[in-house]
Amino acid sequence: MAQTGPLNSLCPVHVPSDPKISWTWGAFIIPEFWFVWHEIWGVSLIAVGMDWALFKLLTTWPGAITPGITAALFVAFRLVTGLSAQGIFHARYGRSPGNPGQ
């Protein structure tokens, strides 16, 4: 069911009838490409920005942050994208990925 309102006039937001958390391997491994492939541009820009920020953090201040902390932040971001990708996809398109007829 799509919600209506002034913020949803350009793109309706679909709310699932039974919200659940599910896993998406593609969004965990390469979220930048997964969100671009599914034309979810804002989240793909956030994913690229997060990768860039972690890279800059590691290379610019090598003494301030350890590679272990950077790797933990990287994996944590990947876990969040892997767990939330299907919900984001459903909010955008009103169906689950891989089910075009729904």
C-alpha positions as CSV (number, residue, x, y, z in Angstrom):
1,M,0.0,0.0,0.0
2,A,1.4,3.4,-1.0
3,Q,1.3,6.2,1.4
4,T,0.3,9.6,0.1
5,G,1.3,13.1,1.2
6,P,3.4,16.1,0.1
7,L,6.7,14.2,0.5
8,N,5.5,11.3,-1.5
9,S,4.2,13.2,-4.5
10,L,7.3,12.5,-6.6
11,C,7.8,8.9,-5.5
12,P,5.3,7.0,-3.4
13,V,6.6,5.1,-0.4
14,H,5.2,1.5,-0.1
15,V,4.7,0.1,3.3
16,P,4.7,-3.7,3.5
17,S,1.7,-5.4,5.2
18,D,4.0,-7.7,7.2
19,P,7.4,-6.0,7.8
20,K,10.2,-8.5,8.3
21,I,14.0,-8.4,8.1
22,S,15.5,-10.5,5.3
23,W,19.0,-10.9,4.0
24,T,20.3,-9.8,0.6
25,W,23.8,-11.1,-0.4
26,G,24.3,-8.7,-3.3
27,A,23.7,-5.7,-1.1
28,F,26.1,-7.1,1.5
29,I,28.9,-7.9,-0.9
30,I,28.7,-4.8,-3.2
31,P,25.9,-2.5,-2.0
32,E,27.1,0.3,-4.4
33,F,26.3,-1.8,-7.5
34,W,23.2,-3.5,-6.0
35,F,21.5,-0.2,-5.3
36,V,22.5,1.3,-8.7
37,W,21.3,-1.9,-10.5
38,H,17.9,-1.5,-8.8
39,E,17.9,2.3,-9.4
40,I,17.9,3.3,-5.8
41,W,20.2,6.3,-6.3
42,G,20.2,7.9,-2.9
43,V,21.3,4.8,-1.0
44,S,23.9,4.0,-3.7
45,L,25.4,7.5,-3.2
46,I,25.4,6.9,0.6
47,A,27.2,3.6,0.0
48,V,29.9,5.2,-2.2
49,G,30.2,8.1,0.3
50,M,30.7,5.7,3.2
51,D,33.4,3.7,1.3
52,W,35.1,7.0,0.4
53,A,34.9,8.2,4.0
54,L,36.4,5.0,5.4
55,F,39.2,5.1,2.8
56,K,40.0,8.7,3.6
57,L,39.8,8.0,7.4
58,L,42.3,5.2,7.0
59,T,44.7,6.9,4.7
60,T,44.6,10.5,6.1
61,W,44.9,9.7,9.8
62,P,46.7,6.4,10.0
63,G,47.7,7.0,13.6
64,A,44.3,8.1,14.8
65,I,42.3,5.0,13.7
66,T,43.5,1.4,13.4
67,P,42.9,-0.8,10.4
68,G,40.9,-3.1,12.6
69,I,38.4,-0.3,13.6
70,T,38.1,0.7,9.9
71,A,37.4,-2.9,8.9
72,A,34.8,-3.3,11.7
73,L,33.0,-0.1,10.5
74,F,33.2,-1.4,6.9
75,V,31.7,-4.8,7.9
76,A,29.1,-3.1,10.1
77,F,27.9,-0.9,7.2
78,R,27.8,-4.0,4.9
79,L,25.7,-5.8,7.5
80,V,23.3,-2.9,7.7
81,T,22.9,-2.8,3.9
82,G,22.5,-6.5,3.6
83,L,19.7,-6.5,6.2
84,S,17.9,-3.4,5.0
85,A,18.2,-3.7,1.2
86,Q,14.9,-5.7,0.7
87,G,13.0,-3.3,2.9
88,I,14.4,-0.3,1.0
89,F,13.6,-2.0,-2.3
90,H,10.0,-2.7,-1.2
91,A,9.6,0.9,0.0
92,R,10.7,2.1,-3.4
93,Y,8.8,-0.3,-5.7
94,G,6.1,-1.9,-3.6
95,R,7.4,-5.5,-4.1
96,S,10.3,-7.7,-3.2
97,P,13.4,-8.0,-5.4
98,G,13.1,-10.9,-7.8
99,N,9.2,-10.9,-7.8
100,P,8.3,-8.6,-10.7
101,G,4.7,-9.8,-10.9
102,Q,3.8,-8.9,-7.4
